[in-house]
C-alpha cells in the first residue's frame, strides 16, 4: 500500500512538472473562457496550484498559472462576490508559497546582498519611485500611489520568494518551461480569436469589426492581444530548435502556429506590434535555421506553411486587402499620441520633475469597475509623468538588468529567444501598451525570473558578487 502511494505521489509530481500539465492547464483556461464560468475555473486552477505548491518542491505550476490565468476571463465585468472569491484563493496561494518555503527549507543566502541577481534587485528598486510618486505635487493622490506601490511591492516579494524556493532545486530547466507556458497562452489566445470570428458569422461584418478593432476578447483588447501574439512567435521558433523525440511532428506544428499567430496579429490591426515583429522576424528565422538540428524539416515546414498562407490570402483577398489598406492608410499616424498625449505627459513632468504627478492623475473606472490611472500609451512617458526623474532612473536600471540577463547565457537558444520576446514587447511598449498592464508585467517578470533561475551561480549579481554592507560590518568590528 505504501509503495502504491509513493508511486502515485511520484506520478503526480512528474505530471505537474511535465509539458502535459501545461496542455491540461491550457484546456481548462479555454473551457473557462468559452463557457462563461471563468470565475469558477480560476478558483479551481488556483486550488490545484495551491496543493501543488504545498506538496511538491517545485514552482512550475505557479509560473504556469501566473502566465496563463488571465486568458480565462471571458469578460471584465465582475461582481463583488467574484472579486472576494478570487481574492480569497489568491491569498491562499500566497500562503501556500510561504508554506512551501517552510516545508522544504530553501537556501536564503541566494538573495543576500552578495548573491542577489541584478534583476531581482531591480524589481525591489522599482518599488521606490512608486512610494515617492507625486511627492510635492499639489493634487497628489496619496492613496492611489500607496495602492500602486503596494501592488509593485507584492509582485517583487512574490518574485523573490519564488526565486528563493526554486533556486534551491537546480535541475528543473525553468526557461524551457516558461517558454512552453507562454506558447500555451498564445495557443489559447489564438483559438479564442478564431472563436470570436466564428461567432460573428457574416464575413463583411467580421471585416468591419476587424477594421474598427471592435472585437473584445474579455480579458483584453486588440493591442494587448497583439503583444501576446508577438511574444508567442519566438516561443514557437524555440520549439523548432529544442531537442524533441517526435521532431517531425513538433516542428511542423510549431511552425504552423507561428504563421497563424502572425496572421492573426495582422488582423488585429496593431501597427506597432506588427512593425517591430516584422523588423525582428528575419533575424529570428535565420537564428532558428542556424540553431536547429533539423534544418530540412524546418525548411519544408516553413515553405509549406508559407504556401498555405498565400492560398488563404488569395481566398480572402478582398477582406484582407481592406484590413491592410486601413493599416497602410494610418501609416505612422500616432493617433493623437505625439500631438496631445505625449506633450501632456511632458507638461505634467515639468510641474513636478523629481517625483511626477503620481498615479492618481485622472483616475477613472475600467470595465471591471476598478479605478485605473490615465494611460499615456508609452512606458517612458507614463513613468515620466507619474514618477518623474526618479522613476526614469529606476526604469533604466530595470531595463538594463533585464537585458544583461542574456549575456552569460547567449549560447542558449532559450535565453536568446526569451529576450527577443521581451524586447519585442518592451520596444512596442514605448509607443503604446505600457509595461504597467498587470497581466503583461507579471508574464514578463516570469520570463525574467526563469532566466535568473537558470543563470549560473555568480553571474549577473547586482553588486558583482561583493557584499555592499561589508564596509559597515568592518566599521562595527573595528569599534
N, C-alpha and C positions, 0 to 999 in steps of 0.2 A: 504493500500500500504506500509506504514511504517512497519507494523507488518510483512508483507511478506518479506520485505527487511531484517529486523532483523533476521528472521528465516533463510533466505538464507545465510546471513553472518555467523550466528552461525553454520549452517550446514557445510559450507566450512571450518570454523575454526576447527570444530570437525574432519572433514575428514583429514586435514593436520597433525593433532596430532595423528591420528589413525594408526593401522597396515596396513590398506588398502592403505594408502599413500605410504608406503614402497613397497607394492606389485606393485602398479601402476608405481612407480618410477623405480623399477627393470625391469618391462616390457619395459619401454621406453629406459632404458640403453641397454638392449639386442637388441631392434629394431635398435638402433643407431649403434651398433656393427655389426650386421648381414647385414644391408642394405648398409653400407658404407657411409651413410650420418651422420656420428658421430659428425661432427663439428656443423651441424645444430641442432642436438638433444641436444648437450651440451649447446648451446646457448638458446634453448627453455627451458631446465630444469633450467638453470641459471635465465632466465626471470621469471619463475614460482616461484623460490625460492626468488628472489628479491621482488616480490609482496607480498609473504607470510611474509617475514621478516619485511617489512614496515607496513603491515596492521594488523598483529597479534602479540600479546605479547608471542611469542614462537620462539625458535631457533631450534626446531626439524627438520624442512625441510632443514635447512642449514647443520646440522650434517649429515642428510641422504645424502645430496649432496656431502659433503666432503668425506664420507666413500665410496660411490658407483660410483662416476662420472668417475673415471679413467677407469673402465671396459667398458665404451662406446667406447673407442678408438679402431678402427679396424686396425689401422696402426700407426706407429710412424713417417711416412713421412708426413710432413705438409708443406703448403705453407705460404708465408708471410701474405697473406690475412687471412688465418685460424688463425694465431697467433694474428694478430691485432684484429680480431673479438672476439676471446675468451678473449683476454686481456681487451677489452672494457667492455664486460659483467662482467668480474672478478672485474674490478674497480667499476662498478656499484653495484656489490654485496657488496663490502667493504663499499661503501657509504650508502647502504641500512642498514647495521649493525649500522652505526652511526645514521642514521635517526630513527631506532628503539629505540636507547638509548635516543635520544632527545624527541621522542613522549611519551614513556612510563616511562621516568624518574626513572631509577633504583637507588638502594642504592649503591653509590660508596664506601661506607665505607667497603664493603666486601673485597676490595683489599688494604685496609690501611695496614701499616706495622704491626699493631697489629693483624689484622684478616686474612691477606693473607695466603692462603693454601701453604703447602710446595712444592707441585709440580708446582704450579703457579710461585712461586719464583724461582724454579729450571729451569723453561723454560726461565725466564729472565736472570738468571745467566749464562745459557748455551750460550748466545749470546756473552759473554765477550771473551772467547778463540777464537771465530771466528774473532773478531775485532783485536786481537793481534797475530793471526796466522802468522807464518813466519817472525815475527819481528826479525831483526838481521841476517836473512839468506841471503846469498849473491845473490841468484837468486829469491828472493821473488817477487811474482806477486801480488802487492797490489790491483790491480783492481779485480782479481779473489777472493781475501779474502773479499773485501768490498761487492761484489755480494753475496757471501756465507753468510756473516754476515747480509746483508740486508734481505735475504730470511728467515733466522732464526729469525731475529727481527720482520719481518712481521708476521710470524707464532705465535710468542709469543704475539704480540699485539692483533691479531685476537682472540687468545685463551683467553686473559684477557677480551676483550670486550664482547665476548660471555658469559664468566663466569659471568661478572657483570650483563648483561641483563637477563640471565637465572636464576641466583641465587635468584633474587627478586621474581620470580614466582616459589614458592617452591613445588607445587603439580603436578609435571609433570613426575616423575619417569624416569629420563634420562637414567639410567643404562639399564633398560628394553628396552628402545627404541633403544639405540645404539647396543645392542646385536642383536636385530632383524634386524637392518640395516646391520650389519656385516654378519649376516646369509643370508640376501638377496643378498649381494655381492657374497658370496660363492656359492649360488644357481645359480646366473647369470654366474659365472665363470665355474661352473660345466657344465651347458648347453653349454657354449661356447666351452669347451674342447670336449664334445661329438660331437658338430657340426664339429669341426676341424677334428675329426676322421672319421666322415661320409663322409666328402668331399674328403678324400683320396681314399675311396672305397676298394682298394686292401688290403687284410689283411696282406700279407707279407710286403708290403710297410709300412703299419701302424706300424708293429712291428719294422722294421728297423729305422723308424723315431723316434719312442719312445726310442729305444736303444741309438741312437746318439743324442737325445734331439734336433731334427731338427724341431719340431713343434713350430711355433711362433703364439702367441695369439693376436698380435697387440699392446696391452698395456703393455705386459710383457713377460718374458721368463719362462722357466721351474722352476727355483729355487724360484723366487719370487712368481710364481703361487702356488707352493707347500707351501710356507709360508702362503699365504692367506687361502688355504685349511686347514692347520694345525690350524689356528685360528678359522676356522668355526666349528670344531668338538666340542670344549667347548660350543659354541653358540647353537649347536643342542642339546647337553645334557641339557643346561639350559632350553630349551623349553620343555624338558621332565619333568622338575622339577616344573616350574611355574604353578600357578593355571590357568586352562582354561576350558571353558564350555564344549567343544567337545574334551575332552582329548583322547577319544577312536579313534579319527581321527588324532589329533595333534601329539600325542606321536609316533604312528607308522610311520608317515611321517617324523618326525624329526629324528627318529632312522634310517630309511632308508637312509636319506640324509647323516647322519654321516658315514654309511658304504660306500656309493657311493663316498663321499669326500675322505675317507681313501683309497679306491681302486684306485681312480684317482691319489692320492698322490704317491702310489706305481708306477703307470705308468709314472709319471714324472721322476722317477729315481733319485730324490733328496734325497741323503742318509742322509744328516744332518736333514732335516725336518722330514723324516721318522723315524730316530733313536730316536729323542727326543720326537716325538709324541707317538711312541711305548712305551717308558720308562714311560711316564706320563699317558697313556691311562688306564691301570688297576686301578690306583687310582681315575681317573675321573669317571670311570664306577661304582666303589664302592661308591663314593661320591653321584653319581646320584641315585643309588639304595637306599642309606640311606635317601636322602632328598625327593625323590618323594613320593607323597601320593598315587600314582597309581602304586605300585610296580609290581603287577601281569601284568598289561598292558605293562609296560616297559620290564619286563622279557620275555613275549611272543613275543613282537615286536622284541626284540634283538635276540631271538632264531630263529625266522622265517627269519629275515634278514641274520643272520649268515649262516643258511642253504642255503639261496638263493645265497650268495657269494660263498659257496662251490660248488654249482651246476654250477655257471658261470665259476669258476676256472677250474672245470673239463671239461667244454665245450671248453674253450680256453686254454687248458693245455699247448700245445706246445709254443704258443705265450707268455703266461705269464711266462713260465719257462725260456725262452730266456732272458726276461727282468730281472727276479730275479737273474739269473746266472750272468748277466752283473753287477748287483748291488753287488752281493756277491764277484765276482772276484775283483772288485775295493776295496771292504772291507773298510779299514781305510786309503786307499791311499789319500794323501792330494792334489792331482792334482797340484803339484809344490808349494803349499802354504808354507808348512814347509821348503821345500828345498830352495826356492828362494824368494817368495813374502814376507813372514814374516821377514826373515833376511834383506831384502831390507828396510822394514819399520823401523827395529831397527837401521840399518845403517844411515838412514835419521834422526832418532831421535837423534843419537849421534852427528850429525852435528850441531844441534840447540836444545838442550834438553828442554829448558824452553818453547819455543813457536812453535817448529816444523818447517817444511819447508813451511807451508801454503798450500792453496787449489789450487795453480796454478801449482803444480808439475805434469808434463806430461799431461797437458790439451789436450783433443782430442775430436773431434765431435762425437756425437752419431748418431743413425739412423735418428733422427729428425733434425739433423744439429746443435744442441746446444752443446757447449763445456761442457765437464764434466771432473771432476778430475780423476786421476788414482785411481782405486779401489784396495784395499788391501784385499778384501774378509774377512774382520773381523772388527767389530766395534771398538774393542780395538786397533788393530794395525793401523786402519785408523786414530783414534784420536791421537795415539802415534806419528805417522809420521807427520801428518798435523798440530797438535796443541800442541804437546809436553806435559810436566808435567802439565801445566795449564789446558789443555784440559782434561787430565786424571782425575784431581781433580774434575773438574766440571761435568765430566761424572759420576763419582762415586756418587756425590751428586744428580745428575739427577736420577740415578737408585735407590738410597736409598729412595728418596722421592716418587718415583713411587710405590715402593713396600710397603712403610709404609701406603699407602692409604687403604690397605685391612685390617689393624689391627683393626680400630674402627668398621669395618663392616664385620668381619669374620663370623658372623651368617647369613649373606645374601648370598644365593647361587649365585645371580647375580654378586656380588663383587668378590667372590671366583673364579668363572669361567672366569670373565673378566681378573683377574690377571693370571690365568692359561694360557689363550690365549696370553696375553702379554709375559709371561715367556717363553712359547714355542718359540715365535719368538726371544725374546732377547737372549736366550741361543744359538739358531741356528745362530743368527747374529754374534756371536763371532768367527764362523768358515766359514761364507760365506756371504750372502747378509746382508750388514750392515744396521743400522737404518737410514742411510742417504739417502736411497731411498725415494724421496719426498712423493710419494703416501703412502708408509708404515709408514713413520714418522707422516704424518697427520692422518692416521687411528688410530695409537697408541695414538696420542695426544687426539683424540676424545674419545677414551675409557677411558683415564685417566681423561679427563675433566668431563665425565659423572659421574665418581666416586666422584670427588670433588663436583659436583653439588648436589649429593645425600648424601654427607657427613654431619653428624650432626654439628651444629654450635659449634665452639670452639675446634673441633678435627683436628689433623694434621696441625696445624698452623705452619708457617715457623719459627716463633720466640716464640713458645709455649704460644701464647696469650699475649705476652708482646710487648710493643712498643719500638723497639731498638733506636728510636730517642728521647725517653723521657729524656735521660741524657742531650742532647744538649738543650732541651726545658727548663729543670730545670736551667741549667747554664745561659741561657738567662734571665730567670725570676730573678735569684739571682743578676744579674747585674742591 
